[in-house]
């Protein structure tokens, strides 16, 4: 569908210009006032007309042909008003069907008495009922035509025609901040593999889409350390994403909220920020945890060995710009200097409130640290979650935790695909955490 606009000092003048160029054919989408009449200036009105692309090549004058909507252009209403009329007609038709059904129902027939045998139902429908159903089908087709027109404008790069039932799910996913490339890829898969019958119902389409998204989101389930072993977890990421608070949440979670109260130790690499060190030391005092600070990479192994009695060792690192390769290199030097038998699980912490392109740039720059999982913070500060899906889908790195607020330790949840898909399609809801 191609969109054309025409302007004039009155709606009639704009319409005349349209008729001169395209005749009586085309679909009137909208009429609006773009400039009010004022001192020394005329009012300006704009009309928007839609023309089917498939017909464009047939018109020799403009290399354009326009879909005939069975009414001359000057007799058409804007689509919004037309849609309201259609819905009103459908409502009236439904009411008439209900009345006819009431009349023909043997249980409401005044001649039917209690205890008398029910009259035999005839399979032949009343003529009026058939006519009304036929009209509703025509009106439904017209609604779908309007839906398809707007759909074509929103998803022009998809090869296949997309059923109007997909319009809602496409809009929700697109508005969530999901990468256009990923969204169209998922739509293609849905159209190719979804059973044809399921495509006819928008609620079925939505359920199928949710299931597909859940399967495409990699998740690292939380597991406790095995007997005789320990887990060493290092949080890395840019400044201001909440690494220190997340360390405190994890420490409290492992110390008090698990089935078993594990011993937790803390290591601080962030000696550049005195405030961060003080904050973590305060948490350590409150929870009675051992804490070590590392100034030189060679001290890293010594700090890990000092906390070998712990089940969990959590490492806080200096925050840095994704483009500050010097600070990222210092973190790498600590990891490289690790002479213990412990594997360090590197968790990249990123805010959910930035766009996908920035998430991807951050991931690419920290990827030199061999990222194991991703933690997303500030889920309570954003309305779009498609960026999270796109990053997990693109990198294939599992998500381990979501931080949903500032409270320690309550506002940290183990990641699940169900929770993320719910946020993506319906927004963040604290009651469902």
N, C-alpha and C positions, 0 to 999 in steps of 0.2 A: 504494500500500500504506500503510494507516494502522497506526501502532504504538500498542498499549495496554500499560500495565503494571499489575500487581496485586501487593500485598504481603501477607505473613502471617508468623506466628511460625514456621511450617514451610512447606516447599514445598507440602504437601498443602492447608494452609489457604489459601494464595495461589491454588492451583488451584481450590479450591471457590468462592472469590469470583469467579473468572473464569467458572466454569461457571454460577453464578447469574445473571451479567450477560449472557453471550453464548452459553450452552449449550455443545454439544460442537463447535461450529464455530470455525474460526480456525487459524492456524499457530503452533505453539510455536517461538519463536526462541531463547530463552535462559532459563536458570534460574540465579540467582546469589545468594550470601549477601552482603547489604549491611551487616549489623551482627552481630558475633559475640555470643554469649550471655555476659553478665558479671554481676558482683555487682549485684543490684537491677535488672537489665534483661534483657529477653528477646531472643532472636535475631530477626533480621528477614531474611526472604527475599523476593526479587522475581522474578516471572516476566514475560517480555516476549512479547507475542502480536501477530502481524501479521494484518491484515484487509484484504482487497482493497477499494480505493476504489470500484470500479465496481459493487460489490454493496451499498454502504452504504445506498442509498435504498430497498431492498426490505424492510427490517426495520421494522415499524411501531412496535415497542417502543422501539428506540434510534435510529431512523432509520439503522440500520446493518445490513448483511448481511455475512456472513463466508464466505470461500471454504472449502468443505468439502475437506479434504485426504484424504478417504476413510478417516480414522481418527478415533475420538472423541478429544477433547482430552487426556483422562487417559492415553491409550495412545501419544501422540506423544512422540518424543524431540526435544530441542533441535536446531535446524538444523545446528549444527556437527557433532554426533554423527551426525545423519542423513546429512550430506554424506560423512563418513568411511565410513559403511556403504555408501553408493552407490558411492564410489570402490573400496571393497573388492569389491563385487559386480561392478563393471566389470572389475576385475583378474582375478577368478575366471572371468568369462565369456570374457575374452580368452585365458586359459590353456586353457579348454575348447576354444575355436575352434582354438587352435594344435594341441592333441592330435588333434582331428578331422581337421585339415588333414594332419597327419603320417600318419594312418591311410589317408586317401584319396589321398595323393600316390603315383602309380604308380612314381616313382623310389625310394620307400622301401618299397614293397610287397615282402614276402619272395618272392612268386611271380614277381616280375619279375627275369629273369636278364640278365646282361650279354650284349649282342649280339642279344637277342630284340627283336622290334618292340614299341615302347611301346604299351600299350593306349590305345584311343581315349578321350579325356576326354569325360565326359558333362556337358552343361550343367546338368543337374538337380542342385541342391544336396541333400545329405543333410537329412533332416527335422530332426535335432538341430541342425544348423548354422543352419537357418532360424529355429528357435525361439530360439536364443541371440542371433542378430542382432536379432531382434524385441525381446528383453528389453533388449539394450544400447541400442536406439533409445529405448525407454521410459525407461530410466535417464538417458540423455542429456537427454531432454526435461525430466525432473525437476530435473536439475542446472541447466538453463537457467532453469527457473521460479524457483529459489532465487537465481540470479544476477540475474535481472530484478527480483526483489523489492528487493535491496540497491541496484540501479541506480536504481530509482524514488526511493529515499530520497536518493540523492546528486545527482540531476539532475532535480528536480521541475519546474523552470521551462521545460524544453524541450518544445515542442509535440508532436513526434513520438516514438513509442516507439523507444527506442534498442536495437539488437541487443546481446546480452550480450558479443559479441566486442569491443565498444568499451570495456568496463569497465576494462581494464588501462590503455589509453592515456589515458582520462579521468582515472583516479586519478593517473597520473604527471604529467600536465599540471597538474592541480589542486594537487598537492602542491608543484609547482615554484615557486609564487607568481604564476602567471599570473592576470591579471584574469579574474574569473568571466564578465564580459561578453564579453571577447575569446575565451575558451575556448568559450563556448556559440555564438558566432558562427562559429567554425571548425568546431565539430561540425555545425552546420546545413549549412554548405557541403559538408562531407564527406558527410553523409547524402544531400544533394540530388544531388551530382555523381558520387559514387563508383559504379562499376558494381555491380549487385546481386550478382553472383557473388563479387566481392572482399569483400563484407561478411560472408561466411560463415566467414572464417578470420581469427583474431586477428592472426597474423603479417602477413598481407596488409594488414589495416587499419592496422597500425603503420607499415608501409613507405609506404603512401599518405599517412598523416598526416605522416610525416617529410618527404616530398616537398612536401606542401602548405605546411608550416612554412618550409622552405627558400626557397620562392618568395615568401613573405610578409615575409621579413626583408631590408630594404634594406641593402646593403653598398657602401662606397666602396673600390674596389680601389686598392692603393698604386701610384702611377705616379711615375716620375722626372721632374724638371724638363726641359723641352725646351731645346735648345741656345740659348744667348743669353737665357734667361729664368731666373727664380728662384721659389722657393716660400717664402712667408711664412706661418708657422703660429703662431697664438696659442692657448694653452691657458687656458681659464677654468673656474671651478667653485668649489664650496664648500671650506672649510678641511678639511685632513686627508684629502683624497682621493688624494694622491700626485702632484700636478701637477709639482712640482720634480723628483722622481725620474723621472717620465715624460718630462720635457724632456731629462734626462740620457740616458735610454734611446734617445730619438729621435736625439739628437745623435750618440751612439755608433753607432747603426744606420746613419745616413746617411754618417758619416765612414769606417766600417770594414767594414760588413757587406753593403753593396750591391755590385752588379757593378762600379760605379765608386766611387772614394773622393771624395765630394763635400766641398766647402768649406762649413763650417757656422759660423754666427755666432749669438750669444745676446743677447737683450735682456731686462732684468729690470725689471718694473713693481712688483714686490713689495718696495718699500723699507720697508714697515711692519714686516716681519719680518727683522731683521738676520740671524738664523740661516739663513733661506732664501737670502739673498743670498750669504752666506759659503759655503753648501753648493754653490750653482751655480758660484761663482767657483772653488771647489776642483776641480769637474768640468772647468771650462774650462781650468784650468792643466794638469790631467792629460792632456786630449785636445788641448791647444794650440789652443784656439778663441778667437776674438775675442768680447769681451763688453761690452755697453753697459748703463748703468742710466738709467732715466727717472724723474725726480721730478715734472716738470710735463708736462701733455699737449703743450705746445708743443715739448718736447724729443723727442717721439716721431718726427717726421719726420727730425730730425737724426740720431737713432740708426740709423734704417733706411738713410739715405744713407751713414753711416759704414761700414755692412756690405754695401755694394752689390757688393763683390767676391765675396760668398758665393753659393753655389747655394741653400742653405737658410738662412732666418733664423727662429729659434725664439724665441717670446716667452713668458716666464713672468709670470703676473699675480698680484696679491694675492688670497689666498683670502678668501672672505666668506660669511657666512650668506646663503642664498637670499633672506632677507627684509631684508637690509641693502642697501637700494636706493641708499644713498649711495656705497658702494664699487663697486657695479655701474655706477653713473653715471660714476664716474671712469674706468673701463675704456672706457666708451662715448665719453667725451670724447677719449681717446687715439685711438681708431679714427676719430672724426670729424675729428681734427686731421691725419690722414694726407694729406699733399699729394703723396706719391710716386705713381708709376704702378703700384705693386704692389698686387695684391688680397691682403688679409689673410684667410686661411682660419681661421675661428673654430671651435675644437674644444672642446665641452663635456665636461669630465672628471667622471665620477660613479662612485661605488663600486657594485659589483654586490650588496653585502651589505645594502642597505636595501630596504624594501618598495616596491611599485610606486607607491603613493600619494605617497610621499616623493620618489621619482624624478620623478614627474610635476610635483609642486610645484616642485622644483628647476629642472626644464626650463622651466616657465612663467615663472619669475622671471628666468632668464638669457636667455630668448628675445628680449629687447629688444636683445641684441647681434648679432642675425641669425646664429644658429647654423648652421654648414655641416655639421658631422659630430659624432658622439658617440664618445668613448673610454670604455670601462668598465675599472675597476681592481678589484683584490682578488678576482679570480675564484677564487683558491685559498682564499679565506676564507668561502665560502658553499656551500650545498648546493642552493639554489634559483635557477634561471635564467629562470623564466617572467616575472619582473619586467622583465628586459632585453628579452625578446621583446615584451611588452605595450607598453613605451615606444616601441620602434622601430616597432611596428605602428600605434600611436596617432598618433605625430608624423610618421611617414613620413620621418624623418631617417636618413640612412645611418650605419652604424657603421664606423669606420675602423680602430681598434686595440683589442686586449684586453691588459691588463696582468695577468700571472698569477703575480706574485711580486716580491720585492725586488731580485733580482740585475740588475745593469746590465752589458750591455744584453740579456742572454739572455731575461729574463722579459717581453718585449714581443713580441706576435705580430700580424701583419696580420689583420684580421677576416675571417672566412669564415662563411657561413650553415651549412655542414656542421658546423663546430666548435661553434657555438652550439646547434644542434639536438641534437648528441651530448651536450653538457653538460646540456641541459634534460631529456632523457629518461633519461640514464644517469649523470649527475654528472660533475664535473671529473676528468679523468685526465691527469696531466702527461705521460705517455708518448705521448699523442696530440696534443700541442702541436706 
